[in-house]
Amino acid sequence: MEEFPLHYIPLLPLAGAAFCLLFGKRVGKTITTAVALCSVFGSGLLVASAVRLLHESPVPLTDTFFSATWISAGDLQLSAGLTLDRLSSVLCMIVTGIGFLIHVYASGYMAHDEGYTRFFGYLNLFMGAMLILVLGDSMPVTFVGWEGVGLCSYLLIGFWYDKEANANAGRKAFVVNRIGDFGFLLAMAYLFSLTGTLKYAELPSHLQTLGQTAWWGLPAAFFFGILVLVGATGKSAQIPLYVWLPDAMAGPTPVSALIHAATMVTAGVYVCVRLHVAFEIFPLTLAIIAIIGALTALFAATIGVLQRDFKKVLAYSTVSQLGFMFVGVGSAINTPTSVTSNYQGAIFHLMTHAFFKAGLFLGAGSVMHALSGEGDITRMGGLRKHLPHTHATFLLCCLAIAGIIPLSGFWSKDAILGGAHAAMWLPKGTGGAEVFFAHHLGLILYLILLATAACTAFYMFRLYFLAFWGEFRGTDEELHHIHESPASMTGVLWVLAIGAVGVGFLGIPDVVSSGGNHFGEWLLPVVREQAAEESAREFWTLAVIALGASAAGIGLAAALYLHGFSDQVRAMAAAFPSVYKFVYNKYYIDEFYNAVIVQPLRWISLGLWKVVDSFFIDGTVRLVGGLTLVVGKVVRYAQTGDVHHYVAGMLAGAALVFGLSVQLGGCHGYKFAEAASVATPRLQRMPRREHVTPDNVPLLPAVPGNGLIR
Amino acid sequence: MIPVENFLVLAAVLFCIGGLGVVLRKNVLIILMSVELMLNAANLTLLAFARAHHDQHAHAFAFLVIAVAAAEAAVGLSIVVGIFRTRRTVQVDELTLMKH
């Protein structure tokens, strides 16, 4: 463990955020931009220097800033620290690198926005929170960042909060994410109750404990894994919690690119890989992850096929690609000696996806910027003549996401497809009902992903052709306004496009070129590669099949949409109106959730409000107040103003008190006979002045010769 | 020697007369006089016990009561004069502004 001042990495953007939010309005846009960009750039430089150290030796860098005193409650003694190993370094580079590019882009995109300084404040806050999430050395520290990015996501989705739809989208994202966060919290509590530690580095020494059977013959690791998975599905928009991400497109486009495509939504994938040792105890947990990922991938991709909003298509594409990453995480190979999974493929796809999806979103931003905010692809067309840079970069990113050789998407998608194809969650030769997990599931998931890949190519190129080819379908006025974006935006687009083309070469599998998998090598100290025995021949077979699927998708898109909506499209929509409506309305999942979860909750809340709160609680309060009023109304007639009544009352009261005190023995009445006969020596010793003390002290009897008067 | 009970009974009778006077009479002056009667009934009780117990301290209390009664009479009478000047009456049943 080597010490490194890691805390400056998140602190720089956080300080930038504080500055932008507190003084941004006062110092103006130029200084705000400078501070925001410099803080991110500075933290990027720190990451780069840390990565240089990691390059020399894979020993993780650490930085403990609260040793054992961060949280102290009973048995719970938590320290907080940051750690940078080769896995988090990949995420850090993506976050600071792509984050910086998107900051530059946003300085052009948001130039005319009133909330410019607020926007950069939130964006920097997000950077800080995301870096804490990635760098945290234990689950609670990660959770701080986890909640931080959720907050920023909420703030930025509802950035234009004066439109109600945007504010609602922000709220939806927040509430749905809370469900996932709750899973993550429970996972933490469960892990702590089992092992007494929450540090990632100490996890491997507690595998025995986690492997013990908890309930129904399943190990504790299974339940822990499921809870983590709930958290991951919330943050990374997987079934069943994906519904917030498409709505999150209400935010400004740079936000969609940074938070809802490149970085935050990959947090779930990252956390799963971070905790991989816990998942490997019980590989069926990994199978569940893979199944969820594959279903989400296909589901979202089919929705994306018919959407008409530029950013919505990209949003469903993001959900779908995140599904790919989950399949990567879950594609385990279980042999009697070891369990390995395709984490490397997942993280590799995470990285390439960050480039091409950020490029696509920023391209979408550029298009909408040119069309004064129009995002409906039915009103676009022919833009390639007007927006040459946007067009070229968008095409490159589309080819990358479609997985065309040799662009980055090809290598990373192939890594995941190959991993799924090779996956076996139970050792070979398992019999009985479990044979499904050993032999069939991997192939099924592979086929699902292959269909998804074809779908992806289709809807991406549908988008591309509808936007950039054919004739312009908007108004003439819009046509006159179309202009290419400023250099700050197109420059960033080109950098991302080059990344989308190039980063794939970092992870060329060893079967293609020996020693070509620099990416896998880099991650090797943290996660082993999936132990698949793949020959070059198998690799190329799978690659050709995948390429064929992509090409088919592109070809179909070209045939149907090259000149705008073709007659065949209209004919198909007319032939199957119910199917068309069903898919176009996203399978009515939102409506389903609304009916099954939201509405019952509303009714319960309404009941609680009307019955419990209004009737019982408010009623009690009103009853007490009302009673006091009534009593006051009656009793005030005693206040006659006539002195006689008061005096009579006073006398009666005095008589009552006197009578009661005599009756109850609190006051010793004077007993003459007793007083005359009793004369104790103790009383005689008492000083004279005591004899006039109150009447509960026995009075001195009249003794001859004792007094002054006789 | 007159037994102490006789003094006490007399004091009680005077106290009751005074009390009844305070409660029943309407004229403020008479009420004040009745209050004086009650105070002096209390004095008589004190002195009777002092005698019975051969204890001189009660005399001090009696003097204190007399002093307080004098002060009370002075303040009370000036209040009565003040009331009479403003309201032209000293009948308490006509002085009932302080009601609900």
Interface residues (C-beta under 8 A of the other chain):
Chain A: R636 Y637 Q639 T640 G641 D642 V643 H644 V647 A648 L651 F672 R688 R689 H691 V692 L699 L700 A702 N706 G707 L708 I709 R710
Chain B: V4 E5 G19 V22 V23 L24 I31 R51 A52 H53 H54 D55 Q56 H57 A58 V92 D93 L95 T96 L97 M98 K99 H100
